[in-house]
Amino acid sequence: MDRAELNGMIDEVRRLLDERLRVRGRSLSRQLRRAGRMLPRRLRRDARALVEAQSLTGHPTLGLMLDRTRLGAAHRRLVEHLEAIDPVEARKTRVIRLAATIALNLLIVAGLLVAVLVWRGFL
């Protein structure tokens, strides 16, 4: 696998991480650190394989030992997963989860307040 082909794969994954997950960074490894658990474990492993392969392509002997089918499959899985993500829907989901968390916390605090007032004899 030559360096240009691998860099094309990595650039596509980086672009999708930026567009779909809003994860920015100077390199794919930095984007992966920032993405954290937004990517499933298997896909993080696939992305790390691409990063490791990028460092090996500069070496004349080790570059020849790269498994093209494994890297191609890792790239395909990453792209399929990232293209399936709808950024607008993900943003809506985050807002709804935040609102639900706030509402639940308010209910718990109100319940505790009523319990304390009853316990103290004010109600």
N, CA, C and O atoms as CSV, one atom per row, in Angstrom:
chain,resi,resn,atom,element,x,y,z
A,1,MET,N,N,0.861,-1.162,0.000
A,1,MET,CA,C,0.000,0.000,0.000
A,1,MET,C,C,0.907,1.225,0.000
A,1,MET,O,O,1.801,1.357,0.836
A,2,ASP,N,N,0.658,2.109,-0.948
A,2,ASP,CA,C,1.512,3.287,-1.013
A,2,ASP,C,C,0.983,4.400,-0.109
A,2,ASP,O,O,-0.163,4.378,0.342
A,3,ARG,N,N,1.841,5.351,0.131
A,3,ARG,CA,C,1.553,6.421,1.080
A,3,ARG,C,C,0.376,7.281,0.631
A,3,ARG,O,O,-0.434,7.690,1.463
A,4,ALA,N,N,0.265,7.563,-0.663
A,4,ALA,CA,C,-0.815,8.429,-1.165
A,4,ALA,C,C,-2.182,7.777,-0.949
A,4,ALA,O,O,-3.136,8.446,-0.551
A,5,GLU,N,N,-2.273,6.483,-1.210
A,5,GLU,CA,C,-3.538,5.765,-1.029
A,5,GLU,C,C,-3.964,5.772,0.441
A,5,GLU,O,O,-5.127,6.026,0.757
A,6,LEU,N,N,-3.012,5.490,1.335
A,6,LEU,CA,C,-3.308,5.473,2.759
A,6,LEU,C,C,-3.666,6.871,3.265
A,6,LEU,O,O,-4.584,7.027,4.069
A,7,ASN,N,N,-2.942,7.881,2.794
A,7,ASN,CA,C,-3.267,9.253,3.201
A,7,ASN,C,C,-4.648,9.665,2.714
A,7,ASN,O,O,-5.337,10.427,3.393
A,8,GLY,N,N,-5.065,9.178,1.555
A,8,GLY,CA,C,-6.417,9.456,1.067
A,8,GLY,C,C,-7.472,8.851,1.977
A,8,GLY,O,O,-8.487,9.481,2.274
A,9,MET,N,N,-7.218,7.611,2.422
A,9,MET,CA,C,-8.147,6.964,3.355
A,9,MET,C,C,-8.231,7.747,4.661
A,9,MET,O,O,-9.320,8.006,5.174
A,10,ILE,N,N,-7.084,8.116,5.184
A,10,ILE,CA,C,-7.040,8.822,6.459
A,10,ILE,C,C,-7.701,10.192,6.336
A,10,ILE,O,O,-8.420,10.616,7.241
A,11,ASP,N,N,-7.465,10.880,5.234
A,11,ASP,CA,C,-8.094,12.194,5.031
A,11,ASP,C,C,-9.610,12.080,4.980
A,11,ASP,O,O,-10.319,12.943,5.498
A,12,GLU,N,N,-10.110,11.014,4.355
A,12,GLU,CA,C,-11.562,10.823,4.299
A,12,GLU,C,C,-12.142,10.571,5.688
A,12,GLU,O,O,-13.186,11.123,6.036
A,13,VAL,N,N,-11.471,9.745,6.477
A,13,VAL,CA,C,-11.932,9.473,7.842
A,13,VAL,C,C,-11.871,10.748,8.685
A,13,VAL,O,O,-12.788,11.024,9.458
A,14,ARG,N,N,-10.796,11.526,8.537
A,14,ARG,CA,C,-10.668,12.779,9.287
A,14,ARG,C,C,-11.785,13.758,8.912
A,14,ARG,O,O,-12.358,14.418,9.779
A,15,ARG,N,N,-12.088,13.845,7.612
A,15,ARG,CA,C,-13.153,14.746,7.158
A,15,ARG,C,C,-14.498,14.336,7.744
A,15,ARG,O,O,-15.272,15.184,8.189
A,16,LEU,N,N,-14.775,13.033,7.744
A,16,LEU,CA,C,-16.046,12.555,8.291
A,16,LEU,C,C,-16.126,12.756,9.804
A,16,LEU,O,O,-17.191,13.086,10.327
A,17,LEU,N,N,-15.013,12.560,10.510
A,17,LEU,CA,C,-15.015,12.818,11.948
A,17,LEU,C,C,-15.321,14.289,12.224
A,17,LEU,O,O,-16.034,14.615,13.173
A,18,ASP,N,N,-14.784,15.159,11.402
A,18,ASP,CA,C,-15.020,16.592,11.575
A,18,ASP,C,C,-16.467,16.951,11.242
A,18,ASP,O,O,-17.103,17.699,11.984
A,19,GLU,N,N,-16.989,16.428,10.141
A,19,GLU,CA,C,-18.347,16.770,9.708
A,19,GLU,C,C,-19.425,16.130,10.573
A,19,GLU,O,O,-20.387,16.795,10.956
A,20,ARG,N,N,-19.276,14.864,10.880
A,20,ARG,CA,C,-20.355,14.116,11.532
A,20,ARG,C,C,-20.312,14.194,13.055
A,20,ARG,O,O,-21.356,14.305,13.699
A,21,LEU,N,N,-19.117,14.138,13.633
A,21,LEU,CA,C,-19.013,14.134,15.086
A,21,LEU,C,C,-18.498,15.462,15.649
A,21,LEU,O,O,-18.438,15.648,16.864
A,22,ARG,N,N,-18.129,16.374,14.759
A,22,ARG,CA,C,-17.581,17.680,15.166
A,22,ARG,C,C,-16.331,17.506,16.026
A,22,ARG,O,O,-16.149,18.205,17.023
A,23,VAL,N,N,-15.481,16.576,15.634
A,23,VAL,CA,C,-14.233,16.328,16.343
A,23,VAL,C,C,-13.109,16.854,15.457
A,23,VAL,O,O,-12.879,16.355,14.355
A,24,ARG,N,N,-12.420,17.865,15.960
A,24,ARG,CA,C,-11.344,18.474,15.189
A,24,ARG,C,C,-9.999,18.098,15.799
A,24,ARG,O,O,-9.906,17.726,16.969
A,25,GLY,N,N,-8.966,18.205,14.978
A,25,GLY,CA,C,-7.618,17.914,15.444
A,25,GLY,C,C,-6.649,17.999,14.288
A,25,GLY,O,O,-7.041,17.944,13.122
A,26,ARG,N,N,-5.373,18.133,14.626
A,26,ARG,CA,C,-4.362,18.256,13.579
A,26,ARG,C,C,-4.053,16.925,12.916
A,26,ARG,O,O,-3.560,16.897,11.788
A,27,SER,N,N,-4.334,15.825,13.595
A,27,SER,CA,C,-4.049,14.504,13.033
A,27,SER,C,C,-5.178,13.560,13.414
A,27,SER,O,O,-6.015,13.867,14.263
A,28,LEU,N,N,-5.179,12.407,12.766
A,28,LEU,CA,C,-6.208,11.410,13.074
A,28,LEU,C,C,-6.055,10.899,14.502
A,28,LEU,O,O,-7.056,10.650,15.174
A,29,SER,N,N,-4.844,10.742,14.970
A,29,SER,CA,C,-4.659,10.248,16.342
A,29,SER,C,C,-5.210,11.252,17.352
A,29,SER,O,O,-5.798,10.849,18.355
A,30,ARG,N,N,-5.037,12.532,17.110
A,30,ARG,CA,C,-5.581,13.531,18.029
A,30,ARG,C,C,-7.109,13.550,17.959
A,30,ARG,O,O,-7.774,13.693,18.985
A,31,GLN,N,N,-7.663,13.406,16.762
A,31,GLN,CA,C,-9.117,13.347,16.626
A,31,GLN,C,C,-9.680,12.135,17.350
A,31,GLN,O,O,-10.745,12.219,17.960
A,32,LEU,N,N,-8.984,11.019,17.291
A,32,LEU,CA,C,-9.446,9.806,17.981
A,32,LEU,C,C,-9.448,10.001,19.487
A,32,LEU,O,O,-10.368,9.554,20.172
A,33,ARG,N,N,-8.412,10.673,20.012
A,33,ARG,CA,C,-8.390,10.946,21.442
A,33,ARG,C,C,-9.563,11.825,21.848
A,33,ARG,O,O,-10.169,11.614,22.899
A,34,ARG,N,N,-9.878,12.801,21.023
A,34,ARG,CA,C,-10.978,13.702,21.345
A,34,ARG,C,C,-12.339,13.037,21.153
A,34,ARG,O,O,-13.296,13.364,21.854
A,35,ALA,N,N,-12.424,12.116,20.216
A,35,ALA,CA,C,-13.698,11.439,19.970
A,35,ALA,C,C,-14.062,10.542,21.138
A,35,ALA,O,O,-15.234,10.427,21.495
A,36,GLY,N,N,-13.073,9.911,21.729
A,36,GLY,CA,C,-13.325,9.078,22.903
A,36,GLY,C,C,-14.356,8.008,22.632
A,36,GLY,O,O,-14.213,7.202,21.713
A,37,ARG,N,N,-15.404,8.009,23.449
A,37,ARG,CA,C,-16.417,6.949,23.347
A,37,ARG,C,C,-17.505,7.250,22.332
A,37,ARG,O,O,-18.495,6.522,22.254
A,38,MET,N,N,-17.339,8.302,21.560
A,38,MET,CA,C,-18.314,8.554,20.498
A,38,MET,C,C,-18.203,7.498,19.404
A,38,MET,O,O,-19.147,7.279,18.645
A,39,LEU,N,N,-17.054,6.851,19.329
A,39,LEU,CA,C,-16.856,5.749,18.393
A,39,LEU,C,C,-16.857,4.434,19.167
A,39,LEU,O,O,-16.310,4.368,20.268
A,40,PRO,N,N,-17.454,3.401,18.617
A,40,PRO,CA,C,-17.398,2.087,19.270
A,40,PRO,C,C,-15.951,1.579,19.351
A,40,PRO,O,O,-15.085,2.004,18.587
A,41,ARG,N,N,-15.717,0.676,20.278
A,41,ARG,CA,C,-14.363,0.171,20.533
A,41,ARG,C,C,-13.725,-0.415,19.276
A,41,ARG,O,O,-12.556,-0.150,18.995
A,42,ARG,N,N,-14.470,-1.196,18.531
A,42,ARG,CA,C,-13.912,-1.833,17.329
A,42,ARG,C,C,-13.488,-0.791,16.303
A,42,ARG,O,O,-12.460,-0.946,15.643
A,43,LEU,N,N,-14.271,0.260,16.168
A,43,LEU,CA,C,-13.925,1.299,15.201
A,43,LEU,C,C,-12.732,2.125,15.677
A,43,LEU,O,O,-11.929,2.573,14.858
A,44,ARG,N,N,-12.606,2.332,16.978
A,44,ARG,CA,C,-11.412,3.012,17.489
A,44,ARG,C,C,-10.173,2.177,17.184
A,44,ARG,O,O,-9.121,2.714,16.837
A,45,ARG,N,N,-10.307,0.865,17.317
A,45,ARG,CA,C,-9.190,-0.041,17.013
A,45,ARG,C,C,-8.846,0.027,15.524
A,45,ARG,O,O,-7.671,0.037,15.158
A,46,ASP,N,N,-9.866,0.073,14.670
A,46,ASP,CA,C,-9.626,0.192,13.231
A,46,ASP,C,C,-8.915,1.502,12.896
A,46,ASP,O,O,-8.000,1.527,12.073
A,47,ALA,N,N,-9.333,2.565,13.525
A,47,ALA,CA,C,-8.713,3.867,13.251
A,47,ALA,C,C,-7.264,3.887,13.736
A,47,ALA,O,O,-6.394,4.457,13.078
A,48,ARG,N,N,-7.008,3.266,14.885
A,48,ARG,CA,C,-5.620,3.192,15.372
A,48,ARG,C,C,-4.755,2.383,14.413
A,48,ARG,O,O,-3.573,2.683,14.243
A,49,ALA,N,N,-5.334,1.358,13.782
A,49,ALA,CA,C,-4.583,0.573,12.794
A,49,ALA,C,C,-4.195,1.448,11.610
A,49,ALA,O,O,-3.095,1.315,11.075
A,50,LEU,N,N,-5.092,2.346,11.196
A,50,LEU,CA,C,-4.763,3.261,10.102
A,50,LEU,C,C,-3.648,4.216,10.501
A,50,LEU,O,O,-2.759,4.504,9.701
A,51,VAL,N,N,-3.691,4.706,11.724
A,51,VAL,CA,C,-2.650,5.619,12.198
A,51,VAL,C,C,-1.298,4.911,12.244
A,51,VAL,O,O,-0.289,5.470,11.812
A,52,GLU,N,N,-1.273,3.688,12.764
A,52,GLU,CA,C,-0.028,2.924,12.821
A,52,GLU,C,C,0.499,2.628,11.423
A,52,GLU,O,O,1.707,2.682,11.189
A,53,ALA,N,N,-0.393,2.318,10.502
A,53,ALA,CA,C,0.024,2.032,9.137
A,53,ALA,C,C,0.616,3.279,8.478
A,53,ALA,O,O,1.537,3.179,7.668
A,54,GLN,N,N,0.090,4.440,8.824
A,54,GLN,CA,C,0.621,5.676,8.250
A,54,GLN,C,C,2.072,5.889,8.668
A,54,GLN,O,O,2.894,6.343,7.873
A,55,SER,N,N,2.377,5.562,9.903
A,55,SER,CA,C,3.757,5.734,10.347
A,55,SER,C,C,4.684,4.685,9.703
A,55,SER,O,O,5.879,4.934,9.542
A,56,LEU,N,N,4.146,3.533,9.340
A,56,LEU,CA,C,4.972,2.478,8.746
A,56,LEU,C,C,5.187,2.648,7.249
A,56,LEU,O,O,6.117,2.057,6.700
A,57,THR,N,N,4.366,3.430,6.577
A,57,THR,CA,C,4.511,3.557,5.124
A,57,THR,C,C,5.798,4.274,4.739
A,57,THR,O,O,6.272,4.110,3.615
A,58,GLY,N,N,6.371,5.056,5.631
A,58,GLY,CA,C,7.624,5.740,5.322
A,58,GLY,C,C,8.823,4.814,5.356
A,58,GLY,O,O,9.868,5.139,4.792
A,59,HIS,N,N,8.698,3.683,5.997
A,59,HIS,CA,C,9.799,2.727,6.119
A,59,HIS,C,C,9.775,1.806,4.899
A,59,HIS,O,O,8.729,1.244,4.577
A,60,PRO,N,N,10.906,1.643,4.220
A,60,PRO,CA,C,10.899,0.852,2.971
A,60,PRO,C,C,10.530,-0.622,3.153
A,60,PRO,O,O,9.843,-1.184,2.300
A,61,THR,N,N,10.961,-1.252,4.225
A,61,THR,CA,C,10.674,-2.674,4.413
A,61,THR,C,C,9.347,-2.889,5.112
A,61,THR,O,O,8.552,-3.731,4.693
A,62,LEU,N,N,9.100,-2.142,6.164
A,62,LEU,CA,C,7.867,-2.336,6.925
A,62,LEU,C,C,6.643,-1.902,6.120
A,62,LEU,O,O,5.553,-2.441,6.314
A,63,GLY,N,N,6.811,-0.943,5.230
A,63,GLY,CA,C,5.696,-0.491,4.397
A,63,GLY,C,C,5.179,-1.579,3.481
A,63,GLY,O,O,3.998,-1.594,3.135
A,64,LEU,N,N,6.046,-2.484,3.089
A,64,LEU,CA,C,5.638,-3.585,2.216
A,64,LEU,C,C,4.870,-4.662,2.977
A,64,LEU,O,O,4.174,-5.475,2.368
A,65,MET,N,N,4.991,-4.673,4.283
A,65,MET,CA,C,4.367,-5.729,5.083
A,65,MET,C,C,2.949,-5.373,5.531
A,65,MET,O,O,2.305,-6.167,6.216
A,66,LEU,N,N,2.460,-4.206,5.160
A,66,LEU,CA,C,1.118,-3.797,5.588
A,66,LEU,C,C,0.054,-4.658,4.912
A,66,LEU,O,O,0.168,-4.992,3.733
A,67,ASP,N,N,-0.955,-5.005,5.656
A,67,ASP,CA,C,-2.053,-5.829,5.146
A,67,ASP,C,C,-3.092,-4.913,4.514
A,67,ASP,O,O,-3.858,-4.248,5.211
A,68,ARG,N,N,-3.107,-4.887,3.186
A,68,ARG,CA,C,-4.015,-3.981,2.461
A,68,ARG,C,C,-5.481,-4.317,2.697
A,68,ARG,O,O,-6.309,-3.418,2.837
A,69,THR,N,N,-5.804,-5.596,2.743
A,69,THR,CA,C,-7.209,-5.968,2.920
A,69,THR,C,C,-7.706,-5.574,4.308
A,69,THR,O,O,-8.839,-5.116,4.455
A,70,ARG,N,N,-6.866,-5.748,5.326
A,70,ARG,CA,C,-7.255,-5.373,6.686
A,70,ARG,C,C,-7.445,-3.864,6.791
A,70,ARG,O,O,-8.415,-3.400,7.391
A,71,LEU,N,N,-6.530,-3.102,6.214
A,71,LEU,CA,C,-6.649,-1.646,6.265
A,71,LEU,C,C,-7.827,-1.152,5.435
A,71,LEU,O,O,-8.514,-0.206,5.820
A,72,GLY,N,N,-8.057,-1.799,4.291
A,72,GLY,CA,C,-9.211,-1.424,3.471
A,72,GLY,C,C,-10.524,-1.704,4.178
A,72,GLY,O,O,-11.459,-0.906,4.111
A,73,ALA,N,N,-10.591,-2.853,4.863
A,73,ALA,CA,C,-11.808,-3.187,5.611
A,73,ALA,C,C,-12.004,-2.232,6.786
A,73,ALA,O,O,-13.131,-1.829,7.075
A,74,ALA,N,N,-10.912,-1.866,7.466
A,74,ALA,CA,C,-11.008,-0.920,8.585
A,74,ALA,C,C,-11.514,0.426,8.089
A,74,ALA,O,O,-12.369,1.047,8.719
A,75,HIS,N,N,-10.987,0.870,6.965
A,75,HIS,CA,C,-11.429,2.141,6.386
A,75,HIS,C,C,-12.902,2.067,6.000
A,75,HIS,O,O,-13.665,2.994,6.272
A,76,ARG,N,N,-13.297,0.978,5.373
A,76,ARG,CA,C,-14.690,0.827,4.945
A,76,ARG,C,C,-15.646,0.862,6.132
A,76,ARG,O,O,-16.680,1.530,6.082
A,77,ARG,N,N,-15.298,0.136,7.210
A,77,ARG,CA,C,-16.153,0.122,8.399
A,77,ARG,C,C,-16.266,1.515,9.023
A,77,ARG,O,O,-17.352,1.934,9.421
A,78,LEU,N,N,-15.150,2.223,9.106
A,78,LEU,CA,C,-15.171,3.570,9.665
A,78,LEU,C,C,-16.042,4.502,8.846
A,78,LEU,O,O,-16.856,5.247,9.392
A,79,VAL,N,N,-15.871,4.459,7.544
A,79,VAL,CA,C,-16.639,5.344,6.661
A,79,VAL,C,C,-18.124,5.008,6.722
A,79,VAL,O,O,-18.957,5.913,6.779
A,80,GLU,N,N,-18.468,3.727,6.712
A,80,GLU,CA,C,-19.882,3.335,6.784
A,80,GLU,C,C,-20.522,3.822,8.078
A,80,GLU,O,O,-21.645,4.327,8.069
A,81,HIS,N,N,-19.811,3.672,9.186
A,81,HIS,CA,C,-20.366,4.107,10.469
A,81,HIS,C,C,-20.524,5.625,10.514
A,81,HIS,O,O,-21.562,6.132,10.939
A,82,LEU,N,N,-19.498,6.342,10.078
A,82,LEU,CA,C,-19.546,7.800,10.158
A,82,LEU,C,C,-20.563,8.400,9.192
A,82,LEU,O,O,-21.190,9.413,9.503
A,83,GLU,N,N,-20.729,7.787,8.033
A,83,GLU,CA,C,-21.724,8.307,7.092
A,83,GLU,C,C,-23.152,8.058,7.564
A,83,GLU,O,O,-24.071,8.768,7.157
A,84,ALA,N,N,-23.345,7.059,8.415
A,84,ALA,CA,C,-24.678,6.755,8.932
A,84,ALA,C,C,-25.110,7.731,10.027
A,84,ALA,O,O,-26.290,7.786,10.372
A,85,ILE,N,N,-24.175,8.494,10.571
A,85,ILE,CA,C,-24.494,9.424,11.652
A,85,ILE,C,C,-25.089,10.694,11.068
A,85,ILE,O,O,-24.525,11.293,10.152
A,86,ASP,N,N,-26.236,11.102,11.608
A,86,ASP,CA,C,-26.878,12.354,11.205
A,86,ASP,C,C,-26.545,13.404,12.262
A,86,ASP,O,O,-27.006,13.288,13.397
A,87,PRO,N,N,-25.755,14.428,11.920
A,87,PRO,CA,C,-25.337,15.399,12.931
A,87,PRO,C,C,-26.499,16.164,13.554
A,87,PRO,O,O,-26.449,16.496,14.738
A,88,VAL,N,N,-27.537,16.448,12.785
A,88,VAL,CA,C,-28.689,17.182,13.319
A,88,VAL,C,C,-29.433,16.316,14.332
A,88,VAL,O,O,-29.824,16.797,15.396
A,89,GLU,N,N,-29.626,15.054,14.003
A,89,GLU,CA,C,-30.314,14.139,14.914
A,89,GLU,C,C,-29.496,13.918,16.189
A,89,GLU,O,O,-30.058,13.833,17.281
A,90,ALA,N,N,-28.180,13.824,16.051
A,90,ALA,CA,C,-27.323,13.650,17.226
A,90,ALA,C,C,-27.418,14.869,18.141
A,90,ALA,O,O,-27.445,14.723,19.363
A,91,ARG,N,N,-27.469,16.054,17.569
A,91,ARG,CA,C,-27.594,17.277,18.365
A,91,ARG,C,C,-28.935,17.312,19.087
A,91,ARG,O,O,-29.002,17.687,20.258
A,92,LYS,N,N,-30.006,16.922,18.393
A,92,LYS,CA,C,-31.330,16.876,19.024
A,92,LYS,C,C,-31.343,15.894,20.183
A,92,LYS,O,O,-31.897,16.183,21.244
A,93,THR,N,N,-30.736,14.742,19.981
A,93,THR,CA,C,-30.684,13.725,21.024
A,93,THR,C,C,-29.937,14.243,22.253
A,93,THR,O,O,-30.371,14.017,23.383
A,94,ARG,N,N,-28.808,14.940,22.037
A,94,ARG,CA,C,-28.068,15.499,23.162
A,94,ARG,C,C,-28.894,16.511,23.935
A,94,ARG,O,O,-28.865,16.520,25.165
A,95,VAL,N,N,-29.640,17.374,23.225
A,95,VAL,CA,C,-30.463,18.389,23.885
A,95,VAL,C,C,-31.592,17.735,24.675
A,95,VAL,O,O,-31.885,18.145,25.798
A,96,ILE,N,N,-32.221,16.726,24.095
A,96,ILE,CA,C,-33.315,16.030,24.785
A,96,ILE,C,C,-32.790,15.321,26.030
A,96,ILE,O,O,-33.437,15.355,27.077
A,97,ARG,N,N,-31.621,14.677,25.929
A,97,ARG,CA,C,-31.051,14.008,27.101
A,97,ARG,C,C,-30.700,15.001,28.202
A,97,ARG,O,O,-30.901,14.713,29.382
A,98,LEU,N,N,-30.182,16.159,27.830
A,98,LEU,CA,C,-29.857,17.185,28.819
A,98,LEU,C,C,-31.126,17.679,29.509
A,98,LEU,O,O,-31.154,17.821,30.732
A,99,ALA,N,N,-32.175,17.941,28.730
A,99,ALA,CA,C,-33.434,18.407,29.311
A,99,ALA,C,C,-34.036,17.349,30.239
A,99,ALA,O,O,-34.556,17.679,31.305
A,100,ALA,N,N,-33.966,16.097,29.839
A,100,ALA,CA,C,-34.502,15.022,30.679
A,100,ALA,C,C,-33.717,14.902,31.982
A,100,ALA,O,O,-34.303,14.674,33.040
A,101,THR,N,N,-32.416,15.050,31.914
A,101,THR,CA,C,-31.590,14.987,33.118
A,101,THR,C,C,-31.925,16.123,34.073
A,101,THR,O,O,-32.051,15.913,35.279
A,102,ILE,N,N,-32.069,17.322,33.531
A,102,ILE,CA,C,-32.415,18.474,34.362
A,102,ILE,C,C,-33.785,18.275,35.002
A,102,ILE,O,O,-33.958,18.541,36.192
A,103,ALA,N,N,-34.758,17.810,34.221
A,103,ALA,CA,C,-36.112,17.594,34.754
A,103,ALA,C,C,-36.100,16.540,35.862
A,103,ALA,O,O,-36.755,16.716,36.889
A,104,LEU,N,N,-35.370,15.461,35.664
A,104,LEU,CA,C,-35.297,14.419,36.691
A,104,LEU,C,C,-34.662,14.963,37.974
A,104,LEU,O,O,-35.144,14.692,39.074
A,105,ASN,N,N,-33.596,15.720,37.831
A,105,ASN,CA,C,-32.946,16.301,39.010
A,105,ASN,C,C,-33.873,17.257,39.742
A,105,ASN,O,O,-33.884,17.279,40.973
A,106,LEU,N,N,-34.648,18.045,39.013
A,106,LEU,CA,C,-35.601,18.953,39.649
A,106,LEU,C,C,-36.682,18.182,40.412
A,106,LEU,O,O,-37.068,18.572,41.514
A,107,LEU,N,N,-37.165,17.093,39.823
A,107,LEU,CA,C,-38.154,16.267,40.510
A,107,LEU,C,C,-37.585,15.661,41.790
A,107,LEU,O,O,-38.272,15.616,42.811
A,108,ILE,N,N,-36.368,15.208,41.746
A,108,ILE,CA,C,-35.740,14.624,42.933
A,108,ILE,C,C,-35.572,15.677,44.025
A,108,ILE,O,O,-35.856,15.417,45.194
A,109,VAL,N,N,-35.107,16.868,43.639
A,109,VAL,CA,C,-34.934,17.936,44.625
A,109,VAL,C,C,-36.277,18.346,45.214
A,109,VAL,O,O,-36.375,18.565,46.422
A,110,ALA,N,N,-37.315,18.454,44.387
A,110,ALA,CA,C,-38.640,18.812,44.887
A,110,ALA,C,C,-39.164,17.737,45.841
A,110,ALA,O,O,-39.738,18.060,46.881
A,111,GLY,N,N,-38.973,16.481,45.497
A,111,GLY,CA,C,-39.396,15.388,46.366
A,111,GLY,C,C,-38.669,15.411,47.703
A,111,GLY,O,O,-39.278,15.203,48.752
A,112,LEU,N,N,-37.369,15.663,47.660
A,112,LEU,CA,C,-36.612,15.759,48.906
A,112,LEU,C,C,-37.056,16.959,49.744
A,112,LEU,O,O,-37.112,16.875,50.971
A,113,LEU,N,N,-37.368,18.061,49.088
A,113,LEU,CA,C,-37.845,19.240,49.801
A,113,LEU,C,C,-39.171,18.948,50.507
A,113,LEU,O,O,-39.348,19.312,51.669
A,114,VAL,N,N,-40.093,18.298,49.816
A,114,VAL,CA,C,-41.380,17.936,50.422
A,114,VAL,C,C,-41.152,16.962,51.570
A,114,VAL,O,O,-41.791,17.085,52.615
A,115,ALA,N,N,-40.255,15.998,51.395
A,115,ALA,CA,C,-39.976,15.025,52.457
A,115,ALA,C,C,-39.408,15.714,53.697
A,115,ALA,O,O,-39.785,15.374,54.818
A,116,VAL,N,N,-38.520,16.662,53.509
A,116,VAL,CA,C,-37.945,17.389,54.645
A,116,VAL,C,C,-39.010,18.239,55.321
A,116,VAL,O,O,-39.062,18.296,56.549
A,117,LEU,N,N,-39.860,18.899,54.542
A,117,LEU,CA,C,-40.917,19.716,55.130
A,117,LEU,C,C,-41.906,18.871,55.927
A,117,LEU,O,O,-42.357,19.292,56.992
A,118,VAL,N,N,-42.252,17.675,55.423
A,118,VAL,CA,C,-43.138,16.791,56.155
A,118,VAL,C,C,-42.458,16.292,57.417
A,118,VAL,O,O,-43.090,16.241,58.473
A,119,TRP,N,N,-41.214,15.930,57.338
A,119,TRP,CA,C,-40.455,15.423,58.466
A,119,TRP,C,C,-40.333,16.472,59.573
A,119,TRP,O,O,-40.403,16.155,60.760
A,120,ARG,N,N,-40.149,17.726,59.155
A,120,ARG,CA,C,-40.015,18.811,60.120
A,120,ARG,C,C,-41.367,19.301,60.662
A,120,ARG,O,O,-41.412,20.078,61.616
A,121,GLY,N,N,-42.448,18.849,60.057
A,121,GLY,CA,C,-43.779,19.183,60.551
A,121,GLY,C,C,-44.390,20.441,59.945
A,121,GLY,O,O,-45.376,20.959,60.470
A,122,PHE,N,N,-43.826,20.937,58.856
A,122,PHE,CA,C,-44.384,22.130,58.222
A,122,PHE,C,C,-45.529,21.803,57.287
A,122,PHE,O,O,-46.312,22.692,56.952
A,123,LEU,N,N,-45.653,20.587,56.863
A,123,LEU,CA,C,-46.749,20.190,55.981
A,123,LEU,C,C,-47.581,19.103,56.610
A,123,LEU,O,O,-48.552,18.643,56.008
